[in-house]
Amino acid sequence: MERVAIIVLACTMLLAACNRERREFAGKPRAESGPEAAQLSPLTPGADKPFVADPRGAMYEANAYHINQGGRLFRWYNCNGCHASGGGAIGPALMDDTWRYGGRIDQVYSTIMQGRPNGMPSFRGKIPPQQVWQLAAYVRSLSGNVPKAAEPGRTEGMAVTQQNEPRQPPRNAEPPVAPP
């Protein structure tokens, strides 16, 4: 009987020593404060307070690397499924100068993070904030709203700046030479 008690005690101690390994495969995204709402007008309720644009936007908007990364993410997150490479399809065109919810980079950031009624989903918590800033910089570049020095290194086929350039006049074609 004493032998059985020792075996049971030993098994209990072995089981108590076993600890299941805990793994965390994907960490939770860091909470980063960003613009909470796009300010469409300088009018605010209550006391007058000056509007200050988010300073992070200028860092992304003036950098060709971030704009190129935003273009890659635009295709990767299938933004072109609704916006058709900036020309508009189901979603509004991103290449024109008319912006419903404001065209500043912090307003574009807010639109992506919060979503908009009638079709634009919210991507808060689904896309990291740095990538949202890169997407916003790319969206602004589609309409030619970035500094010339920060334009993407590769030419984008649908960029407005290329479409507005004057076309070359056609060359005068010489008549074909008849074979002897």
ChimeraX commands (.cxc) that place a marker at each C-alpha (Angstrom):
marker #1 position 0.00,0.00,0.00 radius 0.5
marker #1 position 2.86,2.30,0.85 radius 0.5
marker #1 position 4.39,1.57,-2.54 radius 0.5
marker #1 position 1.19,2.65,-4.36 radius 0.5
marker #1 position 1.11,5.90,-2.38 radius 0.5
marker #1 position 4.72,6.66,-3.39 radius 0.5
marker #1 position 3.94,5.99,-7.06 radius 0.5
marker #1 position 0.83,8.21,-6.93 radius 0.5
marker #1 position 2.82,10.96,-5.21 radius 0.5
marker #1 position 5.61,10.72,-7.81 radius 0.5
marker #1 position 3.12,10.88,-10.69 radius 0.5
marker #1 position 1.41,13.89,-9.13 radius 0.5
marker #1 position 4.74,15.69,-8.78 radius 0.5
marker #1 position 5.67,14.90,-12.40 radius 0.5
marker #1 position 2.34,16.20,-13.68 radius 0.5
marker #1 position 2.66,19.35,-11.57 radius 0.5
marker #1 position 6.12,19.97,-13.02 radius 0.5
marker #1 position 4.77,19.85,-16.58 radius 0.5
marker #1 position 3.78,23.25,-17.82 radius 0.5
marker #1 position 2.23,23.83,-21.19 radius 0.5
marker #1 position 4.24,26.12,-23.42 radius 0.5
marker #1 position 2.41,29.35,-24.16 radius 0.5
marker #1 position 2.92,30.93,-27.53 radius 0.5
marker #1 position 1.81,34.22,-28.90 radius 0.5
marker #1 position 1.92,33.94,-32.67 radius 0.5
marker #1 position 0.81,37.44,-33.61 radius 0.5
marker #1 position 1.19,40.35,-31.28 radius 0.5
marker #1 position -1.58,42.85,-30.94 radius 0.5
marker #1 position -1.01,46.02,-32.97 radius 0.5
marker #1 position 0.30,48.94,-30.98 radius 0.5
marker #1 position -2.21,51.63,-30.33 radius 0.5
marker #1 position -0.96,54.73,-32.06 radius 0.5
marker #1 position -2.83,57.93,-31.80 radius 0.5
marker #1 position -3.79,59.44,-35.10 radius 0.5
marker #1 position -6.23,62.03,-36.28 radius 0.5
marker #1 position -9.60,61.04,-34.86 radius 0.5
marker #1 position -11.71,62.84,-37.44 radius 0.5
marker #1 position -11.12,64.64,-40.68 radius 0.5
marker #1 position -11.68,68.34,-40.27 radius 0.5
marker #1 position -13.52,69.51,-43.35 radius 0.5
marker #1 position -14.00,73.09,-42.24 radius 0.5
marker #1 position -12.15,75.49,-39.96 radius 0.5
marker #1 position -15.43,76.01,-38.07 radius 0.5
marker #1 position -15.56,74.28,-34.68 radius 0.5
marker #1 position -18.18,74.33,-31.94 radius 0.5
marker #1 position -17.37,76.10,-28.71 radius 0.5
marker #1 position -14.25,78.15,-28.12 radius 0.5
marker #1 position -12.04,78.98,-31.06 radius 0.5
marker #1 position -9.08,76.68,-31.22 radius 0.5
marker #1 position -6.61,76.73,-34.08 radius 0.5
marker #1 position -6.45,73.61,-36.21 radius 0.5
marker #1 position -3.03,72.01,-36.40 radius 0.5
marker #1 position -2.46,69.33,-39.04 radius 0.5
marker #1 position -0.80,66.11,-37.94 radius 0.5
marker #1 position 2.97,66.65,-38.41 radius 0.5
marker #1 position 3.58,62.99,-39.30 radius 0.5
marker #1 position 1.84,63.43,-42.64 radius 0.5
marker #1 position 4.53,65.70,-44.08 radius 0.5
marker #1 position 7.20,63.10,-43.33 radius 0.5
marker #1 position 5.42,60.48,-45.42 radius 0.5
marker #1 position 4.21,62.84,-48.14 radius 0.5
marker #1 position 7.67,64.23,-48.95 radius 0.5
marker #1 position 9.41,60.85,-49.21 radius 0.5
marker #1 position 9.51,58.89,-52.48 radius 0.5
marker #1 position 10.12,55.60,-50.65 radius 0.5
marker #1 position 6.92,55.95,-48.61 radius 0.5
marker #1 position 4.95,56.90,-51.72 radius 0.5
marker #1 position 6.26,53.83,-53.58 radius 0.5
marker #1 position 5.48,51.61,-50.60 radius 0.5
marker #1 position 1.99,53.11,-50.54 radius 0.5
marker #1 position 1.55,52.13,-54.19 radius 0.5
marker #1 position 2.59,48.57,-53.40 radius 0.5
marker #1 position 0.18,48.47,-50.47 radius 0.5
marker #1 position -2.59,50.00,-52.62 radius 0.5
marker #1 position -2.42,46.96,-54.88 radius 0.5
marker #1 position -1.72,44.50,-52.06 radius 0.5
marker #1 position -4.76,45.53,-50.00 radius 0.5
marker #1 position -6.83,45.52,-53.22 radius 0.5
marker #1 position -7.72,49.22,-53.04 radius 0.5
marker #1 position -7.72,49.16,-56.84 radius 0.5
marker #1 position -10.70,46.78,-56.65 radius 0.5
marker #1 position -12.90,49.78,-55.80 radius 0.5
marker #1 position -10.78,52.72,-56.92 radius 0.5
marker #1 position -9.45,51.18,-60.20 radius 0.5
marker #1 position -5.83,52.33,-59.88 radius 0.5
marker #1 position -6.99,55.80,-58.92 radius 0.5
marker #1 position -9.41,56.37,-61.80 radius 0.5
marker #1 position -12.51,55.38,-59.87 radius 0.5
marker #1 position -14.89,52.49,-60.33 radius 0.5
marker #1 position -17.17,51.50,-57.45 radius 0.5
marker #1 position -15.32,53.97,-55.23 radius 0.5
marker #1 position -14.58,57.59,-56.12 radius 0.5
marker #1 position -11.72,58.62,-58.39 radius 0.5
marker #1 position -8.52,59.48,-56.55 radius 0.5
marker #1 position -6.83,61.28,-59.44 radius 0.5
marker #1 position -8.99,64.38,-59.52 radius 0.5
marker #1 position -8.84,67.47,-57.33 radius 0.5
marker #1 position -12.31,67.01,-55.81 radius 0.5
marker #1 position -12.19,65.36,-52.40 radius 0.5
marker #1 position -15.40,64.74,-50.45 radius 0.5
marker #1 position -13.77,64.43,-47.04 radius 0.5
marker #1 position -10.75,66.68,-47.52 radius 0.5
marker #1 position -7.57,66.22,-49.51 radius 0.5
marker #1 position -4.87,66.83,-46.90 radius 0.5
marker #1 position -2.84,63.77,-45.99 radius 0.5
marker #1 position -4.20,63.66,-42.44 radius 0.5
marker #1 position -7.75,63.76,-43.84 radius 0.5
marker #1 position -6.96,60.88,-46.22 radius 0.5
marker #1 position -5.48,59.01,-43.22 radius 0.5
marker #1 position -8.71,59.58,-41.28 radius 0.5
marker #1 position -10.79,58.36,-44.21 radius 0.5
marker #1 position -8.83,55.11,-44.41 radius 0.5
marker #1 position -8.84,54.55,-40.64 radius 0.5
marker #1 position -12.48,55.49,-39.98 radius 0.5
marker #1 position -14.14,54.58,-43.25 radius 0.5
marker #1 position -16.92,56.62,-44.82 radius 0.5
marker #1 position -20.65,56.05,-45.34 radius 0.5
marker #1 position -21.87,54.18,-48.42 radius 0.5
marker #1 position -18.96,51.93,-49.17 radius 0.5
marker #1 position -15.58,52.83,-47.65 radius 0.5
marker #1 position -14.89,50.36,-44.81 radius 0.5
marker #1 position -12.88,51.24,-41.74 radius 0.5
marker #1 position -9.39,49.76,-41.63 radius 0.5
marker #1 position -8.64,50.72,-38.01 radius 0.5
marker #1 position -6.91,47.78,-36.35 radius 0.5
marker #1 position -6.53,45.94,-39.66 radius 0.5
marker #1 position -3.68,47.94,-41.22 radius 0.5
marker #1 position -0.75,49.26,-39.15 radius 0.5
marker #1 position -0.70,53.08,-38.87 radius 0.5
marker #1 position 2.63,53.40,-40.72 radius 0.5
marker #1 position 1.16,51.60,-43.72 radius 0.5
marker #1 position -1.94,53.80,-43.60 radius 0.5
marker #1 position 0.30,56.89,-43.77 radius 0.5
marker #1 position 2.09,55.35,-46.77 radius 0.5
marker #1 position -1.24,54.62,-48.45 radius 0.5
marker #1 position -2.37,58.19,-47.80 radius 0.5
marker #1 position 0.84,59.56,-49.33 radius 0.5
marker #1 position 0.35,57.39,-52.42 radius 0.5
marker #1 position -3.30,58.44,-52.77 radius 0.5
marker #1 position -2.24,62.09,-52.66 radius 0.5
marker #1 position 0.44,61.41,-55.28 radius 0.5
marker #1 position -2.19,60.08,-57.70 radius 0.5
marker #1 position -3.64,63.56,-58.07 radius 0.5
marker #1 position -0.23,65.25,-58.25 radius 0.5
marker #1 position -0.43,66.72,-54.73 radius 0.5
marker #1 position 3.11,65.85,-53.65 radius 0.5
marker #1 position 6.33,67.84,-54.04 radius 0.5
marker #1 position 8.12,67.28,-57.34 radius 0.5
marker #1 position 11.21,65.99,-55.52 radius 0.5
marker #1 position 9.12,63.30,-53.79 radius 0.5
marker #1 position 7.46,61.84,-56.86 radius 0.5
marker #1 position 7.89,58.08,-57.15 radius 0.5
marker #1 position 11.08,56.85,-58.77 radius 0.5
marker #1 position 9.24,54.81,-61.37 radius 0.5
marker #1 position 6.68,56.49,-63.55 radius 0.5
marker #1 position 3.14,55.55,-62.76 radius 0.5
marker #1 position 1.15,54.98,-65.94 radius 0.5
marker #1 position -1.94,56.79,-64.70 radius 0.5
marker #1 position -0.33,59.71,-62.88 radius 0.5
marker #1 position -2.10,63.00,-63.52 radius 0.5
marker #1 position 1.19,64.84,-63.95 radius 0.5
marker #1 position 1.95,62.70,-66.99 radius 0.5
marker #1 position -1.51,63.12,-68.47 radius 0.5
marker #1 position -1.31,66.91,-68.28 radius 0.5
marker #1 position 1.97,67.14,-70.19 radius 0.5
marker #1 position 1.60,68.44,-73.75 radius 0.5
marker #1 position 1.78,65.79,-76.42 radius 0.5
marker #1 position 4.47,65.81,-79.06 radius 0.5
marker #1 position 3.26,66.82,-82.52 radius 0.5
marker #1 position 3.20,63.92,-84.99 radius 0.5
marker #1 position 6.24,63.55,-87.18 radius 0.5
marker #1 position 5.89,63.93,-90.92 radius 0.5
marker #1 position 6.02,60.46,-92.33 radius 0.5
marker #1 position 7.95,59.97,-95.52 radius 0.5
marker #1 position 6.16,58.05,-98.27 radius 0.5
marker #1 position 7.13,54.38,-98.40 radius 0.5
marker #1 position 9.84,53.49,-100.84 radius 0.5
marker #1 position 8.71,51.15,-103.62 radius 0.5
marker #1 position 10.82,48.01,-103.98 radius 0.5
marker #1 position 12.89,47.89,-107.23 radius 0.5
marker link #1:1,2 radius 0.2
marker link #1:2,3 radius 0.2
marker link #1:3,4 radius 0.2
marker link #1:4,5 radius 0.2
marker link #1:5,6 radius 0.2
marker link #1:6,7 radius 0.2
marker link #1:7,8 radius 0.2
marker link #1:8,9 radius 0.2
marker link #1:9,10 radius 0.2
marker link #1:10,11 radius 0.2
marker link #1:11,12 radius 0.2
marker link #1:12,13 radius 0.2
marker link #1:13,14 radius 0.2
marker link #1:14,15 radius 0.2
marker link #1:15,16 radius 0.2
marker link #1:16,17 radius 0.2
marker link #1:17,18 radius 0.2
marker link #1:18,19 radius 0.2
marker link #1:19,20 radius 0.2
marker link #1:20,21 radius 0.2
marker link #1:21,22 radius 0.2
marker link #1:22,23 radius 0.2
marker link #1:23,24 radius 0.2
marker link #1:24,25 radius 0.2
marker link #1:25,26 radius 0.2
marker link #1:26,27 radius 0.2
marker link #1:27,28 radius 0.2
marker link #1:28,29 radius 0.2
marker link #1:29,30 radius 0.2
marker link #1:30,31 radius 0.2
marker link #1:31,32 radius 0.2
marker link #1:32,33 radius 0.2
marker link #1:33,34 radius 0.2
marker link #1:34,35 radius 0.2
marker link #1:35,36 radius 0.2
marker link #1:36,37 radius 0.2
marker link #1:37,38 radius 0.2
marker link #1:38,39 radius 0.2
marker link #1:39,40 radius 0.2
marker link #1:40,41 radius 0.2
marker link #1:41,42 radius 0.2
marker link #1:42,43 radius 0.2
marker link #1:43,44 radius 0.2
marker link #1:44,45 radius 0.2
marker link #1:45,46 radius 0.2
marker link #1:46,47 radius 0.2
marker link #1:47,48 radius 0.2
marker link #1:48,49 radius 0.2
marker link #1:49,50 radius 0.2
marker link #1:50,51 radius 0.2
marker link #1:51,52 radius 0.2
marker link #1:52,53 radius 0.2
marker link #1:53,54 radius 0.2
marker link #1:54,55 radius 0.2
marker link #1:55,56 radius 0.2
marker link #1:56,57 radius 0.2
marker link #1:57,58 radius 0.2
marker link #1:58,59 radius 0.2
marker link #1:59,60 radius 0.2
marker link #1:60,61 radius 0.2
marker link #1:61,62 radius 0.2
marker link #1:62,63 radius 0.2
marker link #1:63,64 radius 0.2
marker link #1:64,65 radius 0.2
marker link #1:65,66 radius 0.2
marker link #1:66,67 radius 0.2
marker link #1:67,68 radius 0.2
marker link #1:68,69 radius 0.2
marker link #1:69,70 radius 0.2
marker link #1:70,71 radius 0.2
marker link #1:71,72 radius 0.2
marker link #1:72,73 radius 0.2
marker link #1:73,74 radius 0.2
marker link #1:74,75 radius 0.2
marker link #1:75,76 radius 0.2
marker link #1:76,77 radius 0.2
marker link #1:77,78 radius 0.2
marker link #1:78,79 radius 0.2
marker link #1:79,80 radius 0.2
marker link #1:80,81 radius 0.2
marker link #1:81,82 radius 0.2
marker link #1:82,83 radius 0.2
marker link #1:83,84 radius 0.2
marker link #1:84,85 radius 0.2
marker link #1:85,86 radius 0.2
marker link #1:86,87 radius 0.2
marker link #1:87,88 radius 0.2
marker link #1:88,89 radius 0.2
marker link #1:89,90 radius 0.2
marker link #1:90,91 radius 0.2
marker link #1:91,92 radius 0.2
marker link #1:92,93 radius 0.2
marker link #1:93,94 radius 0.2
marker link #1:94,95 radius 0.2
marker link #1:95,96 radius 0.2
marker link #1:96,97 radius 0.2
marker link #1:97,98 radius 0.2
marker link #1:98,99 radius 0.2
marker link #1:99,100 radius 0.2
marker link #1:100,101 radius 0.2
marker link #1:101,102 radius 0.2
marker link #1:102,103 radius 0.2
marker link #1:103,104 radius 0.2
marker link #1:104,105 radius 0.2
marker link #1:105,106 radius 0.2
marker link #1:106,107 radius 0.2
marker link #1:107,108 radius 0.2
marker link #1:108,109 radius 0.2
marker link #1:109,110 radius 0.2
marker link #1:110,111 radius 0.2
marker link #1:111,112 radius 0.2
marker link #1:112,113 radius 0.2
marker link #1:113,114 radius 0.2
marker link #1:114,115 radius 0.2
marker link #1:115,116 radius 0.2
marker link #1:116,117 radius 0.2
marker link #1:117,118 radius 0.2
marker link #1:118,119 radius 0.2
marker link #1:119,120 radius 0.2
marker link #1:120,121 radius 0.2
marker link #1:121,122 radius 0.2
marker link #1:122,123 radius 0.2
marker link #1:123,124 radius 0.2
marker link #1:124,125 radius 0.2
marker link #1:125,126 radius 0.2
marker link #1:126,127 radius 0.2
marker link #1:127,128 radius 0.2
marker link #1:128,129 radius 0.2
marker link #1:129,130 radius 0.2
marker link #1:130,131 radius 0.2
marker link #1:131,132 radius 0.2
marker link #1:132,133 radius 0.2
marker link #1:133,134 radius 0.2
marker link #1:134,135 radius 0.2
marker link #1:135,136 radius 0.2
marker link #1:136,137 radius 0.2
marker link #1:137,138 radius 0.2
marker link #1:138,139 radius 0.2
marker link #1:139,140 radius 0.2
marker link #1:140,141 radius 0.2
marker link #1:141,142 radius 0.2
marker link #1:142,143 radius 0.2
marker link #1:143,144 radius 0.2
marker link #1:144,145 radius 0.2
marker link #1:145,146 radius 0.2
marker link #1:146,147 radius 0.2
marker link #1:147,148 radius 0.2
marker link #1:148,149 radius 0.2
marker link #1:149,150 radius 0.2
marker link #1:150,151 radius 0.2
marker link #1:151,152 radius 0.2
marker link #1:152,153 radius 0.2
marker link #1:153,154 radius 0.2
marker link #1:154,155 radius 0.2
marker link #1:155,156 radius 0.2
marker link #1:156,157 radius 0.2
marker link #1:157,158 radius 0.2
marker link #1:158,159 radius 0.2
marker link #1:159,160 radius 0.2
marker link #1:160,161 radius 0.2
marker link #1:161,162 radius 0.2
marker link #1:162,163 radius 0.2
marker link #1:163,164 radius 0.2
marker link #1:164,165 radius 0.2
marker link #1:165,166 radius 0.2
marker link #1:166,167 radius 0.2
marker link #1:167,168 radius 0.2
marker link #1:168,169 radius 0.2
marker link #1:169,170 radius 0.2
marker link #1:170,171 radius 0.2
marker link #1:171,172 radius 0.2
marker link #1:172,173 radius 0.2
marker link #1:173,174 radius 0.2
marker link #1:174,175 radius 0.2
marker link #1:175,176 radius 0.2
marker link #1:176,177 radius 0.2
marker link #1:177,178 radius 0.2
marker link #1:178,179 radius 0.2
marker link #1:179,180 radius 0.2
view
